[in-house]
Amino acid sequence: MLIAGSTGRLPKLLVELLSARGARPCVAAAEGGADALQRAGASAVFNHHAESFTEQLAGTGLSAVVDVVGREEEPGWVREALGCA
């Protein structure tokens, strides 16, 4: 699962809940907060300003994308780029 959009409280809570249930959540967010997210259980944290998380995660069998900010204007493009359309 990819959590996109933030390094705040909601993504950290989602990471904690998902990793406690055996998932391996990834987070795409702005720089800062990566250490806290990894300590909470994120398997990877991508700086979406510096690297393309769609390229990094394409073809990995990603099962879901959660946009916690609600700014993704074309969610179909993200699903297609990640191979989870």
C-alpha positions in Angstrom: 0.0 0.0 0.0 1.2 3.5 -0.8 0.2 6.4 1.4 0.6 9.6 -0.6 0.9 13.1 0.4 2.1 13.9 3.9 4.4 13.1 6.8 1.9 14.2 9.4 -0.1 12.4 12.0 -2.6 10.6 9.7 0.1 8.9 7.6 2.0 7.9 10.7 -1.1 6.4 12.2 -1.9 4.6 9.0 1.6 3.2 8.8 1.4 2.0 12.5 -2.0 0.3 11.9 -1.0 -1.3 8.6 2.4 -2.5 9.7 0.8 -3.9 12.9 -1.4 -6.0 10.7 1.5 -7.3 8.6 1.3 -4.9 5.7 4.4 -3.2 4.3 3.2 0.4 3.7 5.2 2.9 1.7 4.9 6.6 2.0 5.4 9.3 -0.7 5.7 12.8 0.9 7.8 15.9 1.0 11.2 15.8 2.6 11.2 15.6 6.4 9.6 13.1 8.7 11.0 10.1 6.9 12.8 8.8 10.0 9.6 8.9 12.1 7.7 7.1 9.4 10.3 4.4 9.1 10.3 3.9 12.9 6.5 3.6 12.8 6.9 0.8 10.3 7.0 2.2 6.8 8.9 -0.1 4.5 10.0 2.9 2.3 9.6 6.6 2.3 9.9 8.5 -1.0 10.5 12.2 -1.3 7.9 12.9 -4.0 9.7 16.2 -4.9 13.0 14.4 -5.6 12.0 11.0 -7.0 9.2 9.4 -8.8 7.4 6.9 -6.5 5.5 5.6 -9.5 8.8 4.6 -11.2 10.2 3.1 -7.9 7.0 1.1 -7.2 5.8 0.2 -10.7 5.2 -3.6 -11.1 5.6 -4.3 -7.4 2.1 -5.6 -7.0 1.0 -2.6 -5.0 -2.6 -3.3 -3.8 -3.8 0.2 -2.9 -3.0 3.9 -2.9 -4.3 6.2 -0.1 -4.2 10.0 -0.9 -4.3 11.6 2.6 -4.2 15.1 1.2 -6.8 14.8 -1.5 -4.7 16.7 -4.1 -4.3 13.9 -6.6 -6.1 15.2 -9.6 -5.9 12.1 -11.7 -5.9 9.0 -9.5 -6.4 6.8 -12.5 -3.0 7.8 -13.8 -1.4 6.8 -10.5 -3.1 3.4 -10.5 -2.1 2.8 -14.1 1.5 3.9 -13.5 1.8 1.7 -10.5 0.2 -1.3 -12.2 -2.7 -1.5 -9.8 -5.4 -0.2 -12.2 
